[in-house]
Amino acid sequence: MERVDVAIVGGGPAGMAAAHAAASDGAEALVLEKGVPRADRETLGPDSTDAAGILDYWVEIMDIHPEEFPDDVLVQHLDRAEFIGPTESCTLTSTGIDADYEHFGYTFNRARFDDWLRERAEAAGATYRVGVRVRGVDSDPAATGGDEPRHTIHTADGDDIGADFLVLADGPQRTVTNAVLDDYLPDETAASKRLAAPTANHIAYQEYRRFPEEVFAELNTAIKFWWGHMPGHTAYPWVFPNDNRVCRVGLTMPIGLDLDAVDDRGDYPLIHPDDESIPDGATYIRRLLERVWGDEYDIETDFPLVEDRGKRDGTETYSISSTRPIESPVDAGIAVAGGAMGTTSAFHEGGDHVAVRAGAIAGELAAGGDLSAYNDRWKDAIGDELLRNVTFADLCREYDPDDWDRTFATVREMLTARGPTLFTPSALKSGFAGAKVYYSYKKRKRQFKRNGYVQLTADEYVY
Ligand SMILES: Cc1cc2nc3c(=O)[nH]c(=O)nc-3n(C[C@H](O)[C@H](O)[C@H](O)COP(=O)(O)OP(=O)(O)OC[C@H]3O[C@@H](n4cnc5c(N)ncnc54)[C@H](O)[C@@H]3O)c2cc1C
């Protein structure tokens, strides 16, 4: 049987960062990636979610400066984020969080980013195998190493690979992660129940559209989010600028939402009176484009689909984790990282920075022969960010369109009064409404800090 020190399931940002870190520290690291075809990649590669933006302070969290990228990765520097409610809006030109990076953020080509992460890991000595789907893992916690690997990874092709450490970076579907974690959890708290895709994930859909020159000129340094336009928790469409007048127009929404259960459905601008169920992604996107630019343009001819980008025919569909993070069964020599671990934010969808950082910590510790510090180390590195994301997602859980309008109006007033920075006490406390926003955020965050913001803790695992 083939033997490695560290086996990594999934070749996305978390997996490749783990492989890079493990190989850099001298471990034999092997990445197994099932491989996903894309119209804009010649060979199979990881499932690159190409809706990629990074904010200024995320650069330090990721611990990779964009200057390290080859030329084809970074697409656009950003100078603002626009948040648009049904009738109110606000624009942030600063995240207000300390950052050395000089721009508000940047957008990047995720497929090229993933390709570069792979090259970087391979240059450090890691082995990357694409087109290999992991079917399952058998673990023997008592194994001593050497001829007795702690983990035996079974591939769909019938091969077995032995490894001392296992990094699970198979993304939000967790097809391997859930089954592995179930070995360490009682039936009633099984990961396959708690982290099942329909409840633990949202669905995301996006289209590549070429925008008219004057529209693109206005938004090519901005990311735009429309909140309170479609029902569901953290359900919203967005526009991210790409290059050459192309933008990614996408959305995220819960799986299986029942339109009949939505109160005041008429308040959501992207729901029509004759809708019998929640519209599909393409219908929502079409309605958004019509609502924002339809008065001046013919959407089908002036905003055409760009069919040679994305996964297929200019469109992409993904699942995205919307759970809180989980701790790993480190005593079994297993680290879960990135989307599989629930690091992606349901609130703003950012996740590449925390996936890379968590993966790098897992790889470094595995190479050192001891994963026991993993849960503490990722909390030190990315805990503040995850806590912030969990708090925001929870805060807006019951928001309806009016709540979004009220919030954006409040934020706009605060920004006018105090300048472009939002998340500082002085900005948030200006005026009664601002104080309310600030204190409910602080209170919720304190509660999560006290009671915990992870949804599966290390002490639940049974070895
Ligand atoms: C629509 C959308 C928009 C987003 N926008 C942003 C953004 O603007 N900024 C940002 O930072 N983040 C964004 N994210 C989040 C970001 O994509 C994730 O946080 C990131 O991809 C997580 O990386 P990962 O390596 O953990 O998982 P993934 O990127 O999901 O990689 C997992 C890999 O595992 C492979 N795999 C799965 N099962 C198996 C198996 N059985 N065997 C072998 N391989 C397997 C998959 O093919 C995949 O390549 C967005 C996500 C979505 C869906």
The ligand as a Gaussian input file, in Angstrom:
#p B3LYP/6-31G(d) Opt

LIG

0 1
 C      -21.003000      31.700000      -4.706000
 C      -19.860000      31.821000      -3.764000
 C      -19.201000      33.008000      -3.634000
 C      -18.089000      33.111000      -2.812000
 N      -17.431000      34.297000      -2.741000
 C      -16.306000      34.382000      -2.012000
 C      -15.554000      35.583000      -1.984000
 O      -15.898000      36.555000      -2.629000
 N      -14.433000      35.629000      -1.233000
 C      -14.016000      34.551000      -0.513000
 O      -12.977000      34.646000       0.159000
 N      -14.728000      33.403000      -0.506000
 C      -15.840000      33.294000      -1.245000
 N      -16.556000      32.133000      -1.254000
 C      -16.161000      31.062000      -0.324000
 C      -15.018000      30.225000      -0.862000
 O      -15.334000      29.741000      -2.146000
 C      -14.809000      29.051000       0.109000
 O      -14.640000      29.552000       1.399000
 C      -13.573000      28.260000      -0.277000
 O      -13.776000      27.668000      -1.538000
 C      -13.296000      27.174000       0.746000
 O      -12.161000      26.461000       0.327000
 P      -11.998000      24.909000       0.637000
 O      -10.677000      24.513000       0.099000
 O      -12.277000      24.676000       2.047000
 O      -13.170000      24.180000      -0.144000
 P      -13.474000      24.080000      -1.695000
 O      -12.955000      25.233000      -2.432000
 O      -14.923000      23.766000      -1.794000
 O      -12.627000      22.811000      -2.151000
 C      -12.978000      21.505000      -1.797000
 C      -12.404000      20.571000      -2.836000
 O      -12.601000      19.222000      -2.427000
 C      -12.870000      18.459000      -3.570000
 N      -13.555000      17.237000      -3.121000
 C      -14.784000      17.145000      -2.564000
 N      -15.080000      15.873000      -2.292000
 C      -14.019000      15.138000      -2.669000
 C      -13.720000      13.745000      -2.649000
 N      -14.614000      12.856000      -2.192000
 N      -12.523000      13.328000      -3.126000
 C      -11.614000      14.213000      -3.603000
 N      -11.842000      15.549000      -3.677000
 C      -13.035000      15.994000      -3.198000
 C      -13.747000      19.367000      -4.427000
 O      -13.739000      18.986000      -5.798000
 C      -13.082000      20.725000      -4.193000
 O      -12.140000      21.040000      -5.187000
 C      -17.662000      32.001000      -2.068000
 C      -18.345000      30.778000      -2.177000
 C      -19.441000      30.689000      -3.019000
 C      -20.148000      29.360000      -3.163000

